């Protein structure tokens, strides 16, 4: 039921990635995050390190501009 609702509302991880609301999907291990905490933590660590590296190498003005552009894009549709 949850999966159908998420798909109907276009709020699946893939939908949010395509809409550029999120930057990345962090894959879960088989059985879900609760089944393998260590693998989940490592995946999250890698994603956070990628993001923090990008942030650390960008100027504050560039980060603010990109964030502003991202939030202004949310909710805009084109056909």
C-alpha positions, 0 to 999 in steps of 0.5 A: 500500500505504501509503495502504491501511494508513494508512486501515485504521489511521485515521491519515490526516491527515483521520482525525487532524484529525477525532479532534482529534489534530492542529489543522490539515492543511497542504496540499502543493503538486501533486507533493508537498512535495519538488516545490516547496520554496518553496510548502511553506515558505510554507504551513508558515510561514503555519500556524506564524504562525497557531499562534504568534499563538494561543499569544502571545495566550493565557495560559500557564494557558489553553495548559496547560489546552487542551494537557492537555484535548487529550491526555486526549481522544486515545484516547477514543471515543464511539458 
